[in-house]
Amino acid sequence: MSGADPKREFAVDVVRTLQAAGFQALWAGGCVRDLLLRHPPDDYDVATSARPEQVQKLFPRRTLAIGASFGVILVQGPRRSGAGDVEVATFRTEGPYRDGRRPENVAFATAEEDAHRRDFTINGMFYDPLTEQVYDYVGGQDDLQRRVVRAIGDPWARFREDKLRMLRAVRMVARFDFALDPSTAAAVQSMGSEILVVSQERIAQELKKMLVHRRRRRALELAQSLQILTVIVPELAPVLEPKTCDGAIPPWQATLAALESLAEPRFELALATMLYDLAPQAAADAAGELAEQVCRRLRLSNQECHAVRWLVSHRDTLVGVPDWPLYRLKRLLAEPLVADLLTLTWAQNQARQLPTSDVEFCQHYLQSHAVNDINPPPLVNGTDLQRLGAVPGPHFKEWLDQARNAQLDGTIQTPDEALEFVRALMARHPQ
């Protein structure tokens, strides 16, 4: 497990400093799992026998007490070194989780006791980077070899402590392409409805990680089979029913195939793909509104909510594109999210064995025309209309839209032609 990088070297230095001061200090959790799987860790966590105040004394001017009451101190790496930060936590046991989210208290403990309070065996190991020794009190190495995600101890107890662990189990199975231990799976299926005590923000974080990962299909299939998917997104329940007609591919199977085909999608695109078939009998606008409701409940950002709503609302837009008026084509292609819409429509049409020619037409048009041709600066604006004597009112926006359409069609090409065009409109519809 050799190989140097700034993050790793700084994490080694933290362990070395703690051990030199007489404390036990080990890498802990996910970084140990990743090292044993020969995956480069994203970050390194350290567990130690040192108390929080002792950690702060050893690293003066470089610590943040991000969770001192739980024994957690953030040790900051050298600036501009690329080392990042290392979270240093005192070995601990935890009191009862009465709210299913966080312990009421902690008690400092040994490494072995600390291991048994963690979530899954593959996350419960320690590693000494100085001696290259693994400390495994929970059978994590065996489960890594068996490729199994298993809760430490009683899975029902682990999930009662933190209900979000149920979603994390699903995500980890998909991420590593492991199997889920049967007892752990039974606990998820039995307790799934209880996950709603967890904040929507934390649920959304797990959902994001699932949807942007390349094995997102595996995650959603497992979440569905464990009956937890419709707990977090109940709006999907009608979509999951395998009803088809004329031998068509069931909508949810098509959506899973579409999701699988996405290459490193942004979260908003992946979520819109998952929500593509909401309200299948309703207009696309209604489906978009329902998709936004899902986003708002998950406490997503305004930008994320807008993007998902826009994409779902336009799920039926790309039909007969070669026959569209030029202004309509250019207006769509100028939309900020059009690339995601083309990807979404192509993926869903491919999955449903529908033509993709409309998407290909748009892609070719984008490639063969300059941005300034598709979305040129307007030739006329509201100030120009007011100078012509127009008063803001019902016709004001309509005249601007018609002038813009004429510009995009090539009917008018100069500001003077645009003003003449608007004068003619005003003459036909005097205020």
TATA-V200476 format. One record per backbone hydrogen bond with DSSP energy under -0.5 kcal/mol. NH is the residue of the N-H (numbers start at 0). CO is the residue of the C=O. If there is no record, write none. Layout:
nh->(NH	NH)
co->(CO	CO)
This chain:
nh->(8	9	10	11	12	13	14	15	16	17	18	19	20	21	22	25	26	27	28	30	31	32	33	34	35	36	37	38	45	46	47	48	49	53	54	55	56	57	58	59	61	63	65	66	69	70	71	72	72	73	74	74	75	75	76	80	82	85	86	87	87	88	88	89	90	92	94	97	98	99	103	106	108	113	114	115	116	116	117	120	122	123	125	126	127	128	131	132	134	135	136	142	143	144	145	146	147	148	149	151	154	157	158	159	160	161	162	164	165	166	167	168	169	170	171	172	173	174	175	176	177	178	180	180	184	185	186	187	188	189	190	191	193	194	195	196	197	202	203	204	205	206	207	208	209	210	211	212	212	215	218	219	220	221	222	223	224	225	226	227	228	231	232	235	236	238	239	240	240	242	247	251	253	254	255	256	257	258	259	260	261	261	263	269	270	271	272	273	274	275	277	279	281	286	287	288	289	290	291	292	293	294	295	296	297	298	299	304	305	306	307	308	309	310	311	312	313	313	314	316	318	322	323	328	329	330	331	332	333	334	337	340	341	342	343	344	345	346	347	348	349	350	351	352	353	359	360	361	362	363	364	365	366	367	368	372	373	374	384	385	386	387	388	389	395	396	397	398	399	400	401	402	403	404	405	406	407	408	409	409	410	411	417	418	419	420	421	422	423	424	425	426	427	428	429)
co->(4	5	6	7	8	9	10	11	12	13	14	15	16	18	17	46	126	44	124	27	28	28	29	30	31	32	34	33	86	25	88	23	23	50	50	51	52	53	54	56	58	73	63	71	66	67	66	70	87	63	72	85	61	73	83	77	77	74	43	72	85	45	86	70	47	106	104	95	101	96	95	92	90	109	110	111	112	113	114	149	119	120	134	26	132	126	127	127	125	133	134	138	139	140	141	142	142	178	147	118	152	153	154	155	156	157	99	161	162	163	163	164	165	166	167	168	169	170	171	172	172	146	148	178	180	181	182	183	184	185	186	187	190	191	192	193	194	198	199	200	201	202	203	204	205	206	207	208	209	212	214	215	216	217	218	219	220	221	223	222	222	227	228	232	233	235	235	236	237	240	244	238	249	250	251	252	253	254	255	256	257	258	261	265	266	267	268	269	270	272	274	276	278	282	283	284	285	286	287	288	289	290	291	292	293	295	294	300	301	302	303	304	305	306	307	308	309	310	311	313	316	319	320	324	325	326	327	328	329	331	334	336	337	338	339	340	341	342	343	344	345	346	347	349	348	355	356	357	358	359	360	361	362	363	364	369	369	370	380	381	382	383	385	384	392	392	393	394	395	396	397	398	399	400	401	402	403	404	405	406	405	405	413	414	415	416	417	418	419	420	421	422	423	424	426)
